[in-house]
Amino acid sequence: MDIEELRRYDLNLLVHLHVLLQECSVSRAARHLNLSQSAISRSLQRLREHFQDELFIRRPHGLQPTARALALQSDLATLLKQLSLLVHPAAFDPAQCKRHFTLSAMDHIAVQLIPDLLAWLRRVAPQVRLGLHPWNNDSIRDMASGRLDLAINFVAQDRPDLYQRTLCPATPVGMVSHDHPLASQTALTMAELLSVPHVKVDIAEFSEMGRFDRELARKGLARTIILETSDIQLGLEVAASNQALMIGTREMSKVLARRHNLVLLELPEGVTFMQLNYLLTWHRLQHKDPAQCWFRQVIYDHCLSLR
């Protein structure tokens, strides 16, 4: 493409030529374009200079296109249609979408969300593909570059280049197996919470568990942690085997709790400072993209179904 050469042309002239070919009349083309006849005549003169052809021959009842003008007609119609779609994109159709969306989601959400989401996409948007990426120090930069579309985590962002939407609260609860000695409780006292072994799950996006243990230490208290892991699936398995209590969240863990036959217990008041929200995060560069707007709503709706 020769940009410098294109700069010398007025693309409006192509619109005028298209209408002239449809109307074969300067006066009718002028009415169609809401311009004066003299303006259309000037455009026709410039078009003749550009194409080095008469383009139209005057006849008693209008204009007759030359062979050169007729040869241009088909390509011109196609070109203007493509330009129209460029300026005014067609309505987004999930069934035709071929995007590869990248998502960063906390492990306990991903394991519940992705299988059902993929099954739904196969029915509604079969050409869409997904990629999962862990949240790390480069994730915001990846969003700005388009390598990461969305993130689901607890990390509140106060940045003008990021948007966030609250999915739901993240209310901490104790998780124990159905035959655990505390399983008959609905709420725990601090003494009961500290009387049993714990499995501590360290989540990269969530540092509040460390704060909880520091708060206990300042009160001269401590919990017995028999396993510390970043693998939430392992934590759930240990809790399900009736060996330990695990702290999770009420709103986004129900599927996992049912799958592992776990009972959810209210935590004592001293743990309320851990209140957070699950957040959906994206970059402003993608904010108005039709495909991303659709995908964001899909993720939002499927996350709410996990509650």
C-alpha positions as CSV (number, residue, x, y, z in Angstrom):
1,M,0.0,0.0,0.0
2,D,1.4,3.4,-1.0
3,I,0.2,5.7,1.8
4,E,1.7,8.8,0.2
5,E,-0.2,8.1,-3.0
6,L,-3.5,7.5,-1.2
7,R,-3.1,10.8,0.7
8,R,-3.5,12.7,-2.6
9,Y,-7.0,11.2,-3.2
10,D,-10.2,12.3,-1.7
11,L,-12.0,9.1,-0.8
12,N,-15.4,10.9,-0.8
13,L,-15.0,10.9,-4.6
14,L,-15.4,7.1,-4.6
15,V,-18.7,7.5,-2.8
16,H,-19.8,10.0,-5.4
17,L,-18.7,7.7,-8.2
18,H,-20.7,4.8,-6.7
19,V,-23.8,6.9,-6.5
20,L,-23.3,8.2,-10.1
21,L,-23.1,4.7,-11.3
22,Q,-26.3,3.8,-9.5
23,E,-28.2,6.9,-10.7
24,C,-26.6,7.7,-14.1
25,S,-27.7,11.3,-13.5
26,V,-25.9,14.3,-11.9
27,S,-29.1,15.7,-10.6
28,R,-30.3,12.5,-9.0
29,A,-26.9,11.8,-7.6
30,A,-26.9,15.3,-6.0
31,R,-30.3,14.7,-4.4
32,H,-29.1,11.2,-3.2
33,L,-26.0,12.8,-1.5
34,N,-27.8,16.0,-0.4
35,L,-25.3,18.0,-2.4
36,S,-25.6,20.6,-5.2
37,Q,-25.4,19.6,-8.8
38,S,-22.3,21.8,-9.3
39,A,-20.6,19.9,-6.4
40,I,-21.3,16.6,-8.1
41,S,-20.1,18.0,-11.5
42,R,-16.8,19.1,-9.8
43,S,-16.4,15.6,-8.3
44,L,-17.0,14.0,-11.7
45,Q,-14.3,16.2,-13.3
46,R,-11.8,15.2,-10.6
47,L,-12.7,11.6,-11.0
48,R,-12.1,11.8,-14.7
49,E,-8.6,13.3,-14.0
50,H,-7.8,10.6,-11.4
51,F,-8.9,7.7,-13.7
52,Q,-7.9,9.3,-16.9
53,D,-11.2,8.3,-18.5
54,E,-14.4,10.1,-19.3
55,L,-16.3,7.6,-17.0
56,F,-19.7,8.9,-18.2
57,I,-21.0,10.2,-21.6
58,R,-23.9,12.6,-21.6
59,R,-27.0,11.3,-23.2
60,P,-30.5,13.0,-23.6
61,H,-31.9,11.1,-20.6
62,G,-28.8,11.0,-18.4
63,L,-25.3,9.6,-18.2
64,Q,-24.0,6.4,-19.8
65,P,-21.1,4.8,-18.0
66,T,-18.0,4.0,-20.1
67,A,-16.4,0.6,-20.1
68,R,-13.8,1.8,-17.6
69,A,-16.6,3.0,-15.2
70,L,-18.5,-0.3,-15.5
71,A,-15.3,-2.2,-14.8
72,L,-14.9,-0.2,-11.6
73,Q,-18.5,-0.7,-10.4
74,S,-18.2,-4.2,-8.9
75,D,-14.9,-3.6,-7.1
76,L,-16.1,-0.2,-5.9
77,A,-19.2,-1.6,-4.3
78,T,-17.2,-4.3,-2.5
79,L,-14.6,-1.7,-1.3
80,L,-17.3,0.7,0.1
81,K,-19.0,-2.2,1.9
82,Q,-15.8,-3.1,3.5
83,L,-15.2,0.5,4.5
84,S,-18.7,0.7,5.9
85,L,-18.0,-2.4,8.1
86,L,-14.8,-0.9,9.2
87,V,-16.5,2.3,10.4
88,H,-19.7,0.6,11.6
89,P,-18.8,-3.0,12.5
90,A,-21.5,-5.6,12.1
91,A,-23.4,-6.7,15.3
92,F,-21.3,-9.2,17.3
93,D,-22.2,-12.8,16.6
94,P,-20.8,-15.3,19.2
95,A,-21.3,-18.1,16.7
96,Q,-18.9,-16.5,14.3
97,C,-16.3,-15.4,16.9
98,K,-12.9,-16.9,16.5
99,R,-11.1,-15.1,19.4
100,H,-8.6,-16.8,21.8
101,F,-9.5,-15.2,25.1
102,T,-6.9,-15.3,28.0
103,L,-8.1,-15.4,31.6
104,S,-6.3,-15.3,34.9
105,A,-8.6,-17.0,37.5
106,M,-7.9,-18.2,41.1
107,D,-7.5,-21.9,41.1
108,H,-10.6,-22.7,43.1
109,I,-12.7,-20.6,40.7
110,A,-11.0,-22.0,37.5
111,V,-11.6,-25.6,38.5
112,Q,-15.3,-24.9,39.0
113,L,-15.8,-22.4,36.2
114,I,-13.9,-23.7,33.2
115,P,-15.5,-27.2,32.5
116,D,-19.1,-25.8,32.4
117,L,-17.9,-22.7,30.5
118,L,-16.2,-24.8,27.8
119,A,-19.4,-26.9,27.4
120,W,-21.5,-23.8,27.1
121,L,-19.1,-22.2,24.6
122,R,-19.1,-25.4,22.4
123,R,-22.9,-24.8,22.0
124,V,-22.9,-21.0,21.6
125,A,-19.5,-20.0,20.3
126,P,-17.8,-23.1,19.1
127,Q,-14.8,-21.3,17.6
128,V,-13.8,-19.5,20.8
129,R,-10.7,-20.8,22.5
130,L,-9.5,-20.1,26.1
131,G,-6.1,-19.8,27.7
132,L,-5.5,-19.7,31.5
133,H,-2.6,-17.7,33.0
134,P,-1.5,-17.3,36.6
135,W,-1.7,-13.9,38.1
136,N,1.8,-12.4,38.7
137,N,3.8,-9.2,38.7
138,D,3.5,-8.9,34.9
139,S,-0.3,-9.5,34.6
140,I,-1.2,-5.8,34.4
141,R,1.4,-5.2,31.8
142,D,0.0,-8.2,29.9
143,M,-3.5,-6.7,30.0
144,A,-2.1,-3.4,28.6
145,S,-0.5,-5.4,25.7
146,G,-3.5,-7.5,25.0
147,R,-1.9,-10.8,26.2
148,L,-4.4,-11.1,29.1
149,D,-8.0,-10.3,28.6
150,L,-9.5,-10.7,32.1
151,A,-8.6,-11.6,35.7
152,I,-10.7,-12.9,38.5
153,N,-9.2,-12.4,42.0
154,F,-9.3,-10.4,45.2
155,V,-6.8,-7.7,44.1
156,A,-8.4,-4.3,44.2
157,Q,-6.8,-1.9,41.6
158,D,-6.8,1.8,41.9
159,R,-5.6,2.6,38.4
160,P,-7.2,4.8,35.7
161,D,-6.3,2.3,33.0
162,L,-8.1,-0.6,34.7
163,Y,-11.8,-1.4,35.1
164,Q,-13.2,-3.6,37.8
165,R,-16.6,-5.2,38.5
166,T,-17.5,-6.9,41.7
167,L,-18.7,-10.4,41.3
168,C,-19.7,-11.1,44.9
169,P,-18.3,-10.9,48.4
170,A,-15.6,-13.3,49.6
171,T,-16.9,-14.3,53.0
172,P,-14.4,-16.5,54.9
173,V,-15.8,-19.8,56.3
174,G,-14.3,-22.9,57.9
175,M,-14.5,-26.1,55.9
176,V,-14.5,-29.5,57.5
177,S,-15.5,-33.0,56.5
178,H,-19.1,-34.0,57.2
179,D,-17.9,-36.4,60.0
180,H,-15.6,-33.9,61.6
181,P,-16.2,-33.3,65.4
182,L,-17.2,-29.7,64.6
183,A,-19.4,-30.5,61.6
184,S,-22.6,-30.2,63.7
185,Q,-21.8,-26.6,64.5
186,T,-23.2,-23.7,62.5
187,A,-20.7,-21.2,63.9
188,L,-17.3,-21.5,65.6
189,T,-15.9,-19.8,68.6
190,M,-12.3,-18.7,68.5
191,A,-11.5,-21.5,71.0
192,E,-13.1,-24.1,68.7
193,L,-11.4,-22.7,65.7
194,L,-8.0,-23.0,67.4
195,S,-8.7,-26.4,68.9
196,V,-8.3,-28.4,65.7
197,P,-5.5,-28.8,63.1
198,H,-5.6,-26.6,60.1
199,V,-4.5,-26.8,56.5
200,K,-3.3,-23.4,55.3
201,V,-3.7,-22.6,51.6
202,D,-1.5,-19.8,50.4
203,I,-3.0,-18.0,47.4
204,A,-0.8,-15.8,45.3
205,E,-3.5,-13.1,44.9
206,F,-4.4,-13.2,48.6
207,S,-2.1,-12.2,51.5
208,E,-4.8,-11.8,54.2
209,M,-4.2,-15.3,55.7
210,G,-0.8,-14.3,56.8
211,R,-2.4,-11.2,58.5
212,F,-4.8,-13.5,60.3
213,D,-1.9,-15.5,61.8
214,R,-0.1,-12.3,62.8
215,E,-3.3,-11.0,64.5
216,L,-3.5,-14.3,66.5
217,A,0.1,-14.0,67.5
218,R,-0.4,-10.4,68.8
219,K,-3.1,-11.9,71.1
220,G,-0.8,-14.7,72.2
221,L,-2.7,-17.3,70.2
222,A,-1.8,-19.6,67.3
223,R,-3.4,-22.3,65.3
224,T,-1.9,-25.7,64.6
225,I,-1.0,-25.8,60.9
226,I,-0.3,-29.4,59.8
227,L,0.0,-28.5,56.1
228,E,0.8,-25.3,54.3
229,T,0.3,-25.5,50.5
230,S,-0.5,-23.4,47.5
231,D,-2.5,-26.3,46.0
232,I,-6.1,-25.7,46.9
233,Q,-7.1,-29.1,45.6
234,L,-4.7,-30.7,48.0
235,G,-6.0,-28.6,50.8
236,L,-9.6,-29.7,50.1
237,E,-8.5,-33.3,49.9
238,V,-6.8,-33.0,53.4
239,A,-9.9,-31.3,54.8
240,A,-12.2,-34.0,53.3
241,S,-10.1,-36.7,54.8
242,N,-11.1,-35.4,58.3
243,Q,-7.6,-34.4,59.2
244,A,-7.9,-30.6,59.3
245,L,-10.0,-27.5,59.0
246,M,-9.5,-25.3,56.0
247,I,-10.5,-21.7,55.6
248,G,-12.2,-20.9,52.3
249,T,-14.9,-18.6,51.0
250,R,-18.6,-19.1,51.2
251,E,-19.6,-17.6,47.9
252,M,-17.3,-19.3,45.4
253,S,-16.7,-22.7,47.1
254,K,-20.1,-24.3,47.1
255,V,-19.4,-26.6,44.2
256,L,-16.1,-27.7,45.6
257,A,-17.7,-28.2,49.1
258,R,-20.4,-30.4,47.6
259,R,-17.9,-32.3,45.6
260,H,-15.7,-33.0,48.6
261,N,-18.6,-33.4,51.0
262,L,-17.5,-30.5,53.2
263,V,-19.5,-28.6,55.8
264,L,-19.2,-24.8,55.9
265,L,-19.0,-23.2,59.3
266,E,-19.2,-19.5,60.3
267,L,-16.0,-18.1,61.7
268,P,-15.7,-16.1,64.9
269,E,-15.9,-12.3,64.9
270,G,-12.1,-12.0,65.1
271,V,-11.8,-13.2,61.5
272,T,-14.1,-10.6,60.0
273,F,-11.3,-8.3,58.9
274,M,-10.7,-10.8,56.1
275,Q,-13.8,-9.6,54.2
276,L,-12.9,-9.1,50.5
277,N,-14.6,-9.1,47.2
278,Y,-14.2,-11.3,44.1
279,L,-13.4,-8.9,41.3
280,L,-13.4,-9.1,37.5
281,T,-10.6,-6.9,36.1
282,W,-9.8,-5.7,32.5
283,H,-7.9,-3.0,30.8
284,R,-9.5,0.1,29.3
285,L,-7.9,-0.7,25.9
286,Q,-10.4,-3.6,25.7
287,H,-13.3,-1.8,27.4
288,K,-15.4,-1.2,24.2
289,D,-14.3,-4.2,22.2
290,P,-17.6,-6.0,21.3
291,A,-16.1,-9.5,21.6
292,Q,-14.5,-8.7,25.0
293,C,-17.7,-7.0,26.2
294,W,-19.6,-10.2,25.4
295,F,-16.9,-12.4,27.0
296,R,-16.9,-10.3,30.2
297,Q,-20.7,-10.8,30.6
298,V,-20.4,-14.5,29.9
299,I,-17.7,-14.8,32.7
300,Y,-19.8,-12.7,35.0
301,D,-22.9,-14.7,34.5
302,H,-21.1,-18.1,34.9
303,C,-19.3,-16.9,38.1
304,L,-22.6,-15.9,39.6
305,S,-24.0,-19.4,38.8
306,L,-21.3,-20.7,41.2
307,R,-22.7,-18.9,44.2
